[in-house]
Amino acid sequence: MVASSTITFALYLVVVFGIGVFGYFATKTFEDFALGGRGMKDWVVGVSAQASDMSIWLLVGLPATAYAMGLSAIWIGVGVICGTAFNWFFLSKRMRRYSGLLGSMTVLDFLEERVRDDYGVIKFVGSVSLVLFYTISTSGEFIGSGKILNAVFGYDFFTGVLIGGALVLVYTLVGGFIAVSYTDVLQGLVMVGAVVLLPVVGFAGIGSVAGGLTELQQVSGAAPGLFGGSAGLMGLIGFFAGTLGIGFGYPGQPHISVRYMSIDDHRNLRRASLIGMVWVIFATYGAIFLGWAAGAYVGGIENTDQVMPLLAQELLPGWLVGILMAGAIAGMMSTSDSKFLVATNAVSYNLYKRFVDEDASDRKILWVSRAVMAVIVVAAIALAQPSGVVFTVILGGWAGIGASFGPLLIASLYWERLNKWGAYAGMIVGMSTVAFWLFFDVGIVYELVPGFVFSAVAIVVVSLATGEPPEKVKQEFQDATGASGLRVDETEAVGASGDD
């Protein structure tokens, strides 16, 4: 099994590297590196936005959690799908139009110009948040890489982590956004294929989903019922905050939002959203059913993060195991590369060019981005420990980014009265709340929920307590939201009020 699975795994990596080389020759400017030249097609944006979101969390963390939780894991899927739908239907089009109007190449670029932050606070605080929390969440990706390669190929944990980190670093450094996006399409197809195939084969052998859940309860101790054994009002509130609360993170993920900014025409986001929503529904519930099916085949295991590879080895031939493990590593790569790209662009474009060298050429910024990326990869590898749980570590980073950017991005796109002081307060309060929750291990509820709520309150209170934004900013808001029409450039006419 090892020989055939290794061959198919290696062949997959050759294909990925080929896409990276293609991206290298297609990358001429920093805009190409950061946004693919704002020329990405709808099908690329639709799949890559979701693949970059899901990560190894989909194939390792979510099945492991479904294995431990049982039927109640269904609510995690509800939270993920609702958050994804909110992004596609309420944020994506306005984000593309507004960022195009302002000529923004990064999310921080957009936020700074949106509120006319002439002090550079948003770029500084936002860059710190991106580097800190993306490094944390990516360490979770590398933990998954180490555990998968250990379970299937016998590598020790840290060798698996190093292999995963090296794969991400090489092709992201080479190709930038273009390579990342097209690789995400390939990885997205492999990932969704894996999480659909395994539960179908598994439950076909078991006979029914109910039978699988019964077996699961016996071997893993998963609580039966839709609410996981939660009792009382506070128990239910905590349960829903920890499952549905995941959806609060979606509006604030720059590695997802940047996909909307990259599409060739904002009107094509309708097709992209349909593609993305179909993908996320199949992928999310496929991963949950995968975890449920594992109970009947894997039995009781101590390291639940190895549920998926152990199930694959139990049910499938070696060559197909290699492809599915490539899918799992694809999940790690598809999100890690996107996060690294956003974080390094924040440092190189939003900090280096903003505060160090305003006249830096595109070539120089490209090399600064690549140097910063190498440093972040090393830091994420250093944080990855075998005792870490993929689901928990990744969601910690997800919470930090979601609270730092989510309420602010929503306010930027939907509230004309937002000013720079409110933006400062929201970003700082959201980031600090999650950092406090994680550092002191507060528990009680998922840290994203208080972080999001406190950030939103700070934005509204501080904005209303300080002066109104300049008239020019108000007019831009009206233009970008369709009240008086908008032309992103001289040739692109866009719809009137109600178009978004």
Residue pairs with C-beta under 8 A, 6 or more apart in sequence:
1 313
1 317
1 318
1 321
2 152
2 153
2 154
2 318
3 318
4 317
4 318
4 319
4 322
5 152
5 153
5 318
5 319
5 321
5 322
5 325
6 153
6 322
7 319
7 322
8 319
8 320
8 322
8 323
8 326
9 153
9 322
9 323
9 325
9 326
9 329
12 190
12 322
12 323
12 326
12 330
13 167
13 326
15 186
16 167
16 171
16 183
16 186
16 330
16 333
17 170
17 171
19 171
19 175
19 179
19 182
19 183
19 186
20 170
20 171
20 172
20 174
20 175
20 179
20 183
21 174
21 175
22 175
22 178
22 179
22 182
23 171
23 174
23 175
23 176
23 177
23 178
23 179
23 180
23 182
24 174
24 175
24 176
24 179
26 32
26 175
26 178
27 33
27 175
27 176
27 177
27 178
27 179
27 366
29 37
29 362
30 105
30 349
30 362
30 365
30 366
31 37
31 38
31 105
32 176
32 177
32 178
33 176
33 177
33 345
33 366
33 369
34 105
34 106
34 176
34 177
34 258
34 341
34 345
34 349
35 105
35 177
35 258
35 261
35 262
36 177
36 178
36 181
36 262
37 178
38 100
38 261
38 262
38 263
38 264
39 262
39 264
40 48
40 181
40 259
40 262
40 263
40 264
41 263
41 264
41 268
42 263
42 264
42 268
42 269
42 271
42 272
42 275
43 185
43 271
43 272
43 275
44 181
44 182
44 185
45 181
45 259
45 260
45 262
45 263
45 268
45 269
45 272
45 276
46 271
46 272
46 273
46 274
46 275
46 276
46 279
47 184
47 185
47 188
47 189
47 275
47 276
47 279
48 180
48 181
48 182
48 184
48 185
48 188
48 259
48 334
49 256
49 259
49 260
49 272
49 276
50 84
50 188
50 276
50 279
50 280
50 283
51 184
51 185
51 187
51 188
51 191
51 279
51 330
51 331
51 334
51 335
52 180
52 184
52 255
52 256
52 259
52 334
52 335
52 337
52 338
53 84
53 250
53 253
53 255
53 256
53 280
53 335
54 191
54 280
54 283
54 331
54 334
54 335
55 141
55 331
55 332
55 334
55 335
55 336
55 394
56 140
56 141
56 144
56 145
56 148
56 328
56 329
56 331
56 332
56 335
56 390
56 394
57 140
57 141
57 144
57 331
57 335
57 390
57 391
57 394
57 395
58 191
58 195
58 283
58 284
58 287
58 331
59 144
59 191
59 194
59 195
59 287
59 308
59 327
59 328
59 331
60 144
60 147
60 148
60 305
60 307
60 308
60 328
60 331
60 390
61 140
61 144
61 305
61 389
61 390
61 391
61 394
62 73
62 76
62 284
62 287
62 288
62 291
62 391
63 195
63 287
63 288
63 290
63 291
63 294
63 307
63 308
63 311
64 291
64 304
64 305
64 307
64 308
64 389
64 390
64 391
65 73
65 76
65 291
65 304
65 391
66 73
66 76
66 287
66 288
66 289
66 290
66 291
66 292
67 216
67 220
67 222
67 291
67 292
67 294
67 295
67 298
67 304
67 307
68 220
68 222
68 304
69 222
69 223
69 228
70 213
70 216
70 217
70 220
70 222
70 223
70 224
70 228
70 292
71 213
71 222
71 224
71 225
71 226
71 228
71 292
72 223
72 225
72 226
72 227
72 228
72 229
72 239
72 243
73 243
73 288
73 291
73 292
74 226
74 288
75 226
75 239
75 240
75 243
75 244
76 243
76 246
76 284
76 288
77 284
77 285
77 288
78 243
78 244
78 247
79 243
79 244
79 245
79 246
79 247
80 246
80 247
80 280
80 284
81 247
81 277
81 280
81 281
81 284
82 244
82 247
83 246
83 247
83 248
83 249
83 250
83 251
84 247
84 250
84 276
84 277
84 280
85 277
86 247
86 250
86 251
87 250
87 251
87 256
87 257
87 260
88 269
88 272
88 273
88 276
88 277
89 273
91 251
91 257
91 260
91 409
91 410
91 413
92 260
92 269
92 272
92 273
93 260
93 266
93 269
93 499
93 500
94 413
94 414
94 480
94 481
94 500
95 110
95 257
95 260
95 261
95 409
95 413
96 260
96 261
96 263
96 266
96 269
97 266
97 480
97 482
97 486
97 488
97 494
97 500
98 110
98 114
98 412
98 413
98 476
98 480
98 481
99 109
99 110
99 261
100 261
100 266
100 488
100 489
101 476
101 479
101 480
101 486
101 488
102 109
102 110
102 113
102 114
102 476
103 113
104 110
104 113
104 261
105 261
105 345
105 349
106 254
106 258
106 342
106 345
106 346
106 349
106 350
107 126
107 254
107 257
107 258
107 261
107 342
107 405
107 409
108 122
108 123
108 126
108 127
108 130
108 254
108 346
108 350
109 123
109 349
109 350
110 261
110 412
111 117
111 122
111 126
111 405
111 408
111 409
111 412
111 423
112 120
112 122
112 123
112 350
114 412
114 418
114 423
114 473
114 476
115 122
115 412
115 418
115 419
115 420
115 422
115 423
115 469
115 473
116 420
116 469
116 470
116 473
117 123
117 420
117 423
117 424
119 420
120 354
120 355
121 420
121 424
122 420
122 423
122 424
122 427
123 346
123 350
123 351
123 354
124 351
124 355
125 404
125 424
125 427
125 428
125 431
126 346
126 350
126 404
126 405
126 427
127 343
127 346
127 347
127 350
127 351
128 431
129 400
129 401
129 404
129 405
129 427
129 431
130 254
130 342
130 343
130 346
130 401
131 343
131 346
131 347
131 376
132 400
132 435
133 396
133 397
133 398
133 399
133 400
133 401
133 404
133 434
134 255
134 339
134 340
134 342
134 343
134 376
134 397
134 401
135 343
135 376
135 379
135 380
135 383
135 397
136 383
136 393
136 396
136 397
136 400
137 339
137 393
137 394
137 395
137 396
137 397
137 398
137 401
138 335
138 336
138 339
138 340
138 376
138 377
138 380
138 397
139 380
139 381
139 383
139 384
139 388
139 393
140 384
140 388
140 390
140 392
140 393
140 394
140 396
140 397
141 164
141 332
141 335
141 336
141 380
141 390
141 394
142 161
142 164
142 165
142 332
142 336
142 380
142 381
142 384
143 161
143 305
143 384
143 385
143 386
143 388
143 389
143 390
143 393
144 164
144 305
144 328
144 331
144 332
144 390
145 160
145 161
145 163
145 164
145 165
145 329
145 332
146 155
146 157
146 158
146 159
146 160
146 161
146 164
146 384
146 386
147 157
147 160
147 303
147 305
147 306
147 309
147 386
147 390
148 160
148 306
148 308
148 309
148 325
148 328
148 329
149 155
149 159
149 160
149 163
149 164
149 325
149 329
150 156
150 157
150 160
150 306
151 306
151 309
151 310
151 313
152 309
152 312
152 313
152 321
152 325
153 160
153 325
155 163
157 386
161 381
161 384
162 381
164 329
164 332
164 333
164 336
165 377
165 378
165 380
165 381
167 329
167 333
168 332
168 333
168 336
168 337
168 340
168 377
169 340
169 373
169 374
169 377
171 179
171 183
171 333
171 337
172 179
172 180
172 336
172 337
172 340
172 341
172 373
173 370
173 373
173 374
175 183
176 341
176 366
177 258
177 262
177 341
180 334
180 337
180 338
180 341
181 259
181 262
183 333
183 334
183 337
184 334
184 337
184 338
186 330
187 327
187 330
187 331
187 333
187 334
188 279
188 334
190 323
190 324
190 326
190 327
190 330
191 283
191 327
191 328
191 330
191 331
191 334
192 279
192 282
192 283
192 286
193 327
194 308
194 312
194 324
194 327
194 328
195 282
195 283
195 286
195 287
195 289
195 290
196 282
196 286
197 324
198 286
198 290
198 293
198 308
198 311
198 312
198 315
198 316
198 324
199 286
199 289
199 290
199 292
199 293
201 315
201 316
202 212
202 290
202 293
202 294
202 296
202 297
202 311
202 315
203 209
203 212
203 289
203 293
205 296
205 297
205 315
206 212
206 215
206 293
206 296
209 289
209 292
211 296
212 292
212 293
212 295
212 296
213 222
213 224
213 292
213 295
215 295
215 296
216 222
216 292
216 294
216 295
216 296
217 223
217 224
217 295
218 295
219 295
219 298
219 299
219 300
220 295
220 300
220 304
222 295
223 229
227 236
227 239
228 239
230 236
230 238
230 239
237 445
238 444
238 445
241 445
241 446
241 449
242 445
242 446
245 445
245 446
245 448
245 449
246 395
246 398
246 446
246 448
248 402
248 406
248 448
248 449
248 452
249 398
249 399
249 401
249 402
249 403
249 406
249 448
249 452
250 256
250 402
250 406
251 402
251 405
251 406
251 407
251 409
251 410
252 401
252 402
252 403
252 404
252 405
252 406
252 407
252 408
252 409
252 452
253 398
253 401
253 402
253 405
254 342
254 346
254 401
254 405
255 335
255 338
255 339
255 341
255 342
256 338
257 409
258 338
258 341
258 342
260 269
263 269
263 272
265 492
266 488
266 494
267 494
267 495
290 307
290 308
290 311
291 307
293 311
294 307
294 308
294 310
294 311
297 310
297 311
297 314
297 315
298 307
298 310
298 311
298 314
301 307
301 310
304 389
305 389
305 390
308 328
309 321
309 325
309 328
312 320
312 321
312 324
312 325
313 321
316 324
336 380
340 373
340 376
340 377
341 373
343 372
343 373
343 376
344 369
344 370
344 372
344 373
344 376
345 369
347 368
347 369
347 372
348 365
348 366
348 368
348 369
348 372
349 365
349 369
352 360
352 365
352 368
353 360
353 365
357 364
360 368
395 446
395 448
396 434
396 438
396 447
398 448
399 434
399 437
399 438
399 446
399 447
399 448
399 451
400 431
400 434
400 435
400 438
400 451
402 448
402 451
402 452
403 430
403 431
403 433
403 434
403 447
403 448
403 451
403 452
403 454
403 455
404 427
404 430
404 431
404 434
404 451
404 455
405 427
405 430
406 430
406 452
406 455
407 426
407 430
407 452
407 455
407 456
407 459
408 423
408 426
408 427
408 430
408 455
408 459
411 418
411 422
411 423
411 426
411 456
411 459
411 460
411 463
412 418
412 423
413 481
414 481
415 463
416 469
416 474
416 477
416 478
417 463
417 464
417 468
417 469
418 459
418 463
418 469
419 463
419 466
419 467
419 468
419 469
420 469
421 462
421 463
421 466
422 458
422 459
422 460
422 461
422 462
422 463
422 464
422 466
423 459
424 462
425 458
425 459
425 461
425 462
426 455
426 456
426 458
426 459
426 462
427 455
428 458
429 454
429 455
429 458
430 451
430 452
430 454
430 455
430 458
431 451
433 447
433 450
433 451
433 454
433 455
434 447
434 448
434 451
436 442
437 447
437 450
437 451
438 447
468 474
475 484
478 484
479 485
479 486
480 486
481 500
482 494
482 495
482 496
482 497
482 498
482 499
482 500
483 497
484 497
485 494
485 495
485 496
486 494
487 493
487 494
488 494
